[in-house]
Amino acid sequence: MELFPDHSSTLLKYAGFVRHVKKDRKLAELFYKKAVEANPKSADALGNYASFLHGQADMMPTCYDLCKCVCPMVLCLSSSSC
């Protein structure tokens, strides 16, 4: 982390470690968000963060908002307003 503090892949790996090994949900979310901020177009960063949010019942509105940003075509296909 010290060598590459803004590298999306490094942040994702650390977020996974914190999530699965340390069992610290809040810290894991912080690192998932940092990974997305470091590379907002990364499918890995967005997918891993969405997967994390999907596993958190109280985070579903946030997960839906993330999907609206990432998958506008998918949502557009299910709506008549596009």
N, C-alpha and C positions, 0 to 999 in steps of 0.2 A: 504494500500500500504506500509506503514511503517513496518508492522509486517512481511509481506511476499513479499518483493520486487522482488524476482526471481521465484515466483510461477505462472506457466502458466495460471491457471484458474483465479487467481486474476487479472493478467495483461489483460486477455481477457475481463473480466467483466468491468474493468476500460476503456479499449479501446472502448467497446460498449457504455458506458456512455458518454465518450468524443465525440464519433461519433454522437450519436443520441440526446443527451441532450445539450452538449456544442457546437455542430456543428463545431468542430475543426478538420478538415480532416488531417492536418499534424501531430497534436499531437496523433490522433487516430492511424494513420499509425505507428508512433513510438512505441506505446504500442502493436499493433498487431505484429510488428517485434520482440519486446522483448519477447512476449509470445511464438513465434515460436522458438526463440533462446533458451529460457528456457527449452522447450521440443519439439525438432524438429520432433519427431515421433507422436506427439499428433494430432489426427484427428480433434479434436475441434479447436486447434490453427491454423492448416493449412487450415481447411475449413472456419473458420471465416475470416482469412486473405484473402483467395481467394475470398470470398464473398464481402469483402470490396473492393478489387481491381477490381472486376467485375463491381462494381457500379461507378468506376472512369474511364471515357472514356480515359483519358490520361495515364492510368496505364495498359492498356491491354497488352503491351509487357511484363511487369513484371508479370502479371497474367499468361500469357502463360508460362513463364520461371518457375514459381512456379509449374504449372501443370506438366511440364516436369520432375521436381524433384519428385513430389508426385506420379504421375501416369505414370511411364515409360511403363508399360504393355499396358495401353490404347493407348498411342501414338504409341507403337510398333505394335499393331494390325492394325493400319491404315497406316503403312509404310511397304514397301517391303525390307527395309534395315536391319531388325532385324533377 
